[in-house]
Amino acid sequence: MWSSEDKARDTVRRQGRGLSVSQVAEKVAEAVVRVRETRQQAASPGGWGELGGDPEELGRVWEARLEEWRRVAALLESEGHATYEPGQDDQGTLWAGEREQRRREALTRQEGWLAQRRDEQDELRVELWLAADVSRRLRAMAARAGLVPEQVLAQLAEHARVSDSGMVTVEPFLPG
């Protein structure tokens, strides 16, 4: 769901809070080393050993972190800030807002999908065989209401009530 850049921006924003210019420079240097190491590991056959995972994805993540740490270092230098505070980073704040919006939208889509799945589990599909005389009456009712027989049956079921004694009743209604 998240790109390497999204992950890097989020990580740097969280880890960078309150770091001084020299500490950010150390993070840049660390990321340079990690990028070089992941490239070397990816290039060597069997170099990942027990680490597993996707070496190319890890390489993309470290490259994105390096780029983001460099952006933060340049921001501190250009703005003259002594420490990195995410609230003072307009671009980072914009990206964080976009990421949060995408997260909320994804959660909303997932909630909708889960609700739809729950509803589908509660749906009832029935194949029903009726006697000829009952079928004729049902078709006549449906035709008079401008519906198909299945719609009339569905509306009958919607209006049906069960009393405490177990008696099923249907109050008069106009099918539509």
N, C-alpha and C positions, 0 to 999 in steps of 0.2 A: 504494500500500500504506500509506503514511504520510499522516496528515492534516496540515493546515497547522500545527495545534497541536503534533503530534509533532515535526515538523521544527523548529519554533521552539524548543521545549523543549530538544531535543538541541543545537541551535546555541548557544543562550544558555548552556547548561550547559558546553559546551566553551569558548566564547569568554569566558565570565564568570569562569572560574577565576582567582583572584588579583587581580581588579579591585577597586579601592577604591570607596568610596561615590561619590566624585565621578566616577570613570570610568564607573560604572554609570549615573549621572545623564546623562553624555554619550551613552551608548548609548540611553537613553530618548529624549533629544532627537533623536538621529539617526533613530531609528525613527519618531518623530512626523513628521519631515520626509519620510522615505521613504513613509509612508502617504499623506501629502498629495500628494506627487509622483505616486505611482502612481494615485491617484484622479483627479488632473488629466489624466494621460496617458490613462487609460482613458476619460475623458469626451470627450477631443478626437478627432475623426475622423482616422485615419491617424497618430495621435500616437506610435505605437510604432515606426513606420518600420522600421529594420533590426533592432531589438531582437527582434521576433517574440515567440513564446511566448504564453501566455494571460495577458492583463493582469488578469483577475479573480483567477486563481490567485496571481499575484504580489502583488496587493493583499491577499488573504487571508493570505499568508505574512507580509507586513510587519505586518499588524494583529495577527497571533498573536505575532510577535516583540515588538511594542510591549507587548502585554499581559504577556508573560513577563518582559520587562525591568522593567516596572512592579512585577510580583510580587517580583522579586529585590530591587529597590530598597526595597520595603516590608518585605521580610524583613530586610534589613540594618539598616533603621531600627528595626524592632520588637525585633530580637534584640541590637542594639548591636554588631554585628560591624564591624570596620574594612575587611575585604575579603570577597569572596564565595568561599566554598569549597564546592563541590558536596556534600561529605560532611556539612556542617552544615545542608544544606537537606533536611529530611525529606520534604516534598512532592515536590521535584525528584528525590530519590533513589527515592521510590516510583514516580514516573512513569518514570524511567529503567529501573527493574527491570521494570515492565510492558512497556515498549517492547522490552527485551532478550528477555523471555519470548515476546512476539509474533514477534520476529525469529527466535528459535530454532524456534518452532512452524512458521513459514513455511518455514524451511530444511528442517525435517524433512518437511513435506508435499511440498516440491519434490523432495527426495531419494527419497521414496516414489514420487512420480509418475515420476521418471526411471527408477527401478528397474523400475517396472511397464512403462514404454515399452520398456526393454531386454528384459524378459521377453517382451513381446508380439512383438518383432522375432524372437526365437528360437523362438516357437511355430510349429508346422506344422499347417496345416489341409489335409486331403487328401480328395479325392473318389475313391473306389476302386471299381472294377468287378471283381467276382469271378465266377468260373465258378459255375454253378448248384450243382454238388456241393460245392464249397468253401463257398459261401454257406450251404447247408443245415447243414454240419458246424459252421460258425461260429455260426449261430443256435442250434443245439442246445447247443453249449458255453455260450453266453451264457445261455440259458434255464436250464440246469442250475445255473449259478452265480448266477442271479438278477440278471443284468446285461443290458445291451444290447450288440449286437455291437461297437459302437465302443469301449466300455469294455474288452472283452476284447482287442481289437487294441492299445489304448493300453497295457494291462498287459503284453502280449507284447513290445511295443517297449521298455518299461521294463526287462524282464528279459533282453532280448537282449544278447549280448556278441559282440564281434568279436575273433578271435585274431590274432596277429601274421601268420599266413598268410592272413588275410582270411576265414576260415571263421566263419559266423554260427551261434551256438548259443544255445539257451534252456534253462536249467536248469529242472527241474520246479518248479512253483509252484502254489499254490491261489489261483485268482482270487477277488477279493473287493472 
